[in-house]
Amino acid sequence: MALDSQTLEDSAERRAGDLLKVIEQQLSAAGSVEKRVSRAYEFASLVDYSLKERLLIRLADLAFYSLINLLGRTARFEVIGWENHEKAEADGGLPIYVFWHDRIFLTTYWWRKRRIVVMTSRSFDGEYIARFIQRFGYGAVRGSSTRGAVGAVVEMARLMRAGCTTAFTIDGPKGPRYVAKMGAVLLAKKTGHPILPVTMALERFWTLPSWDLFQIPKPFTRARIYVAPPIYVPADADEKMLNAKRDELQRVLDDLNQKSV
């Protein structure tokens, strides 16, 4: 699976400071807030796809939704650190959830029906992913670290200003595995809302031979949700501070990995 809830590369060509300038310029553009929010939770048109692709998108959408829903219903969940979630929401805060790409499957089920906006790629795979997560009550914004990233972050910032929470698979869509990227840090700076690192630890699961060793829960597994303390990014953070915050996020996620072993 390739759920690409924004993960921006911090390359020499496009450093954090340059990306912030582009994001600020695009945020100033006018647009209907109501239409933007509505669009995030509605199925997109498939007019640009062939008849065969439309059928496959619809079949994949229903298949993944059914499988996640079925296995999710059998899982037994335990939450550790929920007080950190309450802290992130204090005084009207909207969490920017971040987690690893390999934990998408059951994470999608547990955090359902919270109207969390995530990023999906502008692709065939991204389209059916957008559809089945929308069935679980998520919103979808098109883009990824490789295609349309800045525009998607801008759209997520606009939606947060309208009261939507957001989420990132912070090492997606293509890795490197367990390496946090800059997207959530930039979004936290622009919106003033906290980053909330989370993970899902499965007791029993299958591993797919993918770049991230994607985890599929076995029926009736125990699952622990770990919620770390929120990370705040100052509105006046410079590039050095942004990189420091990303490093902090990396350390927290690494620590969650150790706890979830």
Disulfide bonds with the S-S distance in Angstrom:
none
